Amino acid sequence: MRQGTFNGCRSRLPGWAALAIGVLVLGCAPSGTPGTEVGASALALEEGETHLANLRQLTFGGNNAEAYFSRSGAQLIFQRQEKVGEGCDQQYIMNIDGTGMRRVSNGDGRTTCGYFYDDDQRILYSSTFEHDVACPVPPDQSRGYVWPLGHLEIYTARADGTDLQRLTENGAYNAEATVSPNGQRIIFTSTMDGDIELYTMNIDGSDLVRVTHRVGYDGGAFFSPDGSRIVWRAAYPESAADSADYLQLLEARLVRPARVEVWVANADGSDPRQVTSLGGANFAPFFHPDGQRILFSSNFDNPRSGAFDLYLINVDGTGLERVTTYPGFDSFAMFSPDGTKLVWASNRYQANEGETNIFIADWIE
């Protein structure tokens, strides 16, 4: 991974974050000492983080991200690299107080994008292990900052990791899968048709439907609380030169997603509308429990920096509001099913250079 400097501090962008946004995150840790045990006292928030209270750190060390609640709100599934710069991300489950952490993927290849379904009896995630049990080789950066569209397939397993079954089998990039609130449909990103598009399918992999149809990158989709809409990140070429570059990279199973914006549409892909036009990287969108607002991460204030914060915005693009103010990386946020808590990944309070951990806080409306 690449390293650099920002305001005198250095922080390595975890592999999962590099894949998600295609930019280098460089941040500085806030003053203070992080808790090192489950149940440690609440940590100090940054000035202006008025939507948050009772901040707790759930993981300590390595790179941890994309922590998503179970339907019960009692557990989280997330991906973890045990040591910064060593090994591949694997899937873990823990209780929302940080106890009971256990690996649920098989330890081979690289995994991403875990999600609970079937009343928390089963999980989804993507993995490269059947293509190669070794960690994927990073792409050649001679074309600038690009990330690979690896050989990822979507798998389902019991919540303890047993009964592993494959849901996709096409040799393409199949990842970023989440499940509808009624537990009946999966939405995911795939290159199976030659572009980077969103698809839905039944929970058993049947009834595959493509829901986006525009040349460019579509990814990271979630359903609205009532299941009627979807929100995702998108990057569409704006010129002939952009299109040529995009298609050349795509042919080499690469993409350069440095500029992405938030979009919404009906669950079947109809009536697509752009929500943000901020510039920079606007990604990891998730619906607020009221279904009328979207929480997302962005560095639009300084696209060349690592200052990624959480923002709220109305689905019509109005009412932009900043939620976090930490001068580093805050992203991959999700509301608890009852709307009372927020979980996200941050490199605040890192004990060692390059760490990113999972944090949880009460949500204050």
N, C-alpha and C positions, 0 to 999 in steps of 0.2 A: 504494500500500500504506500501511497505517497505521503510525505510529511512536509510541513512548512511552518511558518511563523505567523502569529497574529497577536499584536499588542504584547509581545514578549513571551507568550506562552505557546506551547505546541500541543497538539492533540491529533492522534491518528484517526482518520475516518474508518469506522468498522466496515468490513466487507459488505454487509447487508445494506448499510447506508450508501455506500458507493454505488451499489447496484440500483438503488432506488432513485438517486438524484444525479449521479454522474458529476459531482463536484466535490472539492476537498473541504472538509469541515475542520476548522481550526478554532479552538476555544480556550478560554481561561477558566480555571476553577475559582469559585467564589471563596471568600475568606471563611474560616471556620473549619471544624473537624467533623467528618462524616461519622455517623454511627457505624459500628462494625459488628453489631449483633442484632438479630431479630428482636424487636421490641424496644430498640433504642429510642431515646426521646425524639420528639418531633424536631425537624431541622428548620433553620431559618429560611424564609422565602426571600426573593429579591424584592426590592421596592417596586410597587406598582402591580404586583401579582395578586390583585384583590379578589379574583375568582377562586383562589386556592387557599386551603387551610390544612393544618395538621399534616405537613409534608413528611413522608417516610421513605427511606431507601430500602429496597427489597433485595437487591443483589449487590455483591461487593467484589469487584475485580473482573477482569476479562472484558469481553464485549457482549452486551445483552440488548436485545431490541425486539420490536414487534410483539409486545405482550398484550394479549387479547383475552378478555374475560370469558369465563364459562357462562352458560345461560343462567346458572344459579347465582352468579356473582361471587362465588366462594373461591374460585381458582383462576389461575392465569396460565396460558400456554405461551411460550416465547422461545426465541432462538438465542443460543449462547455459544460463544467461542471462549473456552475456558481460560486461555491466556492470550493477551494481545499479541498478534502476529504469529500465533502458533495454532495449527489445526484448523478445522472447518466448523462452521456453525452447525449445531445439532439442536433438536427440539427438546424442551424441558417443560415440565408442569410444576407449579408451586401454589401454595395457598396464598391468599391476598395479603397475609401478614409476613410473607417471605419464608414460612416454614414448609417442610415437606418437599423440598426441591428434588426432582428426580428426572433423569433422562428418559425419554419415551421413543426416540428414534434409535436406529440400530448402530449408530456411530460411524457408518461408512459414508463416503462422499460428502456432499454439502446439502444441507436442508434449508428451507425457508418457508415462511408464511403458514404457520400453524393456526388451526381454528377448531373450536369445539362445535359439535352438533349432536343430534339424536339424544336430546336431554342429557348431554354431557357424557354419554356412554361411549362416544366415538370422537375421533379427531381427524382432521385433514392436514396434510402438509405436502410440500414438494421436495423431491430429492434427486440427486444425480447418481445414486449408488449403483443402479443397475447398468448405467452406462460406464461408470468407472468408480471403484471403491476409493480411489485416491482423491485428494482435494484437487479441484480443477486448477489448471495452470492459468495465472492471470494473463490477460491479453496484452499484446504488444502495444505500447502507448505511442508508437511513432506517428499515428494519425491524430494525436491529441488525446484528450481524456475520453475514453470509450469504455463501455462495459460489455461483457459477453452475453449473448443469448444462448446460455448453456443448455445441455441436454437434460432438462428437468421434466419429470413426470409427476403427476398428482397421485398421492396415496391416501388410503384410509386405514385406520387401525382402531382397536379398542383404546380407551383412554390410558391404559397401562402399556401401550405399545405393541401388544400382541395382535394376532390376526391381521397382519399387514396385507393389504390388497391394493393392486394398482387400478386407478380409474381412467387414466389416459395412456395411450400407447401409440405414439406417432413420431417419436424421435425429434420433436420440436422443443421449443421452450414453452412449458406449461407450468405456470406459477401464479402467485398473488391471488390465491383462491380464498373466498369468503362465502358464507352461507346466508340465505334469506332468513328473515325472522321466523317464518313458519317452518323452517327446516327442510323445505322441499327442493330448493334450487341452489346450485353452486354458481357463482360468477368468478371468472378467472381470465388471465391474460395468456394468449398463445400465439405462436407464429405458424400454426399448422397450415394456414392458407397462403403463406408467403409474406404477410405483413404482421404487425404487432397489434392485435385486435382483442376486444373483449368478447367472451362467449359465456353462455349459461348452459347448464345441463341439470338433469335430475340428480338426486343425491347418489344414485347408483351408476352414474355416468351415461345414462341414456338420454335421448331427446336433446341432442346437441344443437344449439341455436347461436349463430353469430349476431351480436347486437351492435357492433360498430363497423363502419364501412368506409372510413376516410383514411387516406394514406398518411401514416405517421404513427407515433407511439401512443397507445391507449393502455393504461394499467392502473393497478392499485384500487380496484373498485369495491365499494360497499353498498349495501341496500339501505334505504331509509327505514326508520322504525316500523312503518306500516307495510314495508315491502313493495310499495308502488313505484319507487324511484331508485335510481342509482347515482352515485357520485364517484368521480374518478379523476385521475391526472392525465393530461394529454399534451403532446408536443407534435404539432403539424408543420411540415415544411412551408415556408412563406415565399419562397422564390425558386426559380429554376435551379439555381446553384444549390440551395438547401435540399431540394428534392433529389438532385443527383448525388449529393453527399450521403443523404439518408439511404438511398437505394444501394449505393456501393457498399456502405457499411452493413446493411441488412443482408446482402449477399454473402458477406463474410461472417455472418452471425454476430454482428456488433451493432451497437446503437450509441448515439451521443445525446443523452437526455439532459443537457445542462439548463434548458429553458422549458419549463412545464407550467401549465395553468390548470385550474380546477374547472371541471365541467359537471353538469347534471343532465339527466334524461329520464324518461319513463323506464320502467324495469325492462321493457322489451327493446330499448334503444331508441324509441321514437322521441321526437321533439328534443334533440340535443341542444343544450344552451351553455355558453361559456359564462362562468361565474366570476372568475378573476381575470384581470388584465394588468397585472402588477409588474411583470418582468421578473427575471431571476427564476429561482426554482420554487414553485408552489406545489406541494405534494402532500401525501399521507392525509387525504381528507376523510372526515368521518362526520356523519350527521349528529347534530345535537338531539337530545331526546324529544324536543318539541317538533322535530322534522322540518323546521323553518329556517334553521341556521346550520352552518357547516364549520367545523373546527379543522384547521389545517396548519401545516408548517411552512414557513417561508423565510427566505433571505432577501426579499425584494428591496429592503431598505439599503442594503449594501451587497449586491449580488456577487461581488468578488471576495467577500469575507465569509467567515464561518458563523456569523450571527444568525442562526436559525431559531426563530421563535414560533410559538403557537398563536394563532389568530382565530377569531370568530368572524363570520360574515353571513349576511342573509343570503338565501338561495337566489335572490335576484341581483346579487352583487353589491348591495348597499350595506351600510352599517358596519364597516370594517372596524374591528376592535382587537387590540393587542392583549394577549392573555399572559404570556411569559416575557420576562425582561432579562433573563440571564444571558451574558455575553458569550454564549457558546452554542451547543447543539441541544435543542429541545424538539422532539418529533415523535411520530408514531403514537399519537394519543388516541385513547378510546374511553368513552363513558361506560360506567358500570350499567348493567341492565336497569337498575332502578334510578339511574341518573344522579346518584349522590356522590360518586367518586370518579376521579380521572386517573388513569394510568398512562405513563409515557416513558420514553427513553431520553436520557440526558447525560452529558458528561460533566454536569455540575458535581461538586464534592468528590471528584475523582481522587483516589489515594495515590494512584500511579499514572504516569503519562499515557494517554491514549485510551483510558478506560471509558466505557459507556455503561451505565447501569439503569435499572428499572426503578422508577419512583411512583408513588401513589399519594394522592391528596384528596381531601374532601372538596367537593365542588360547591362554590358559593354563588348562587344566582342573584 
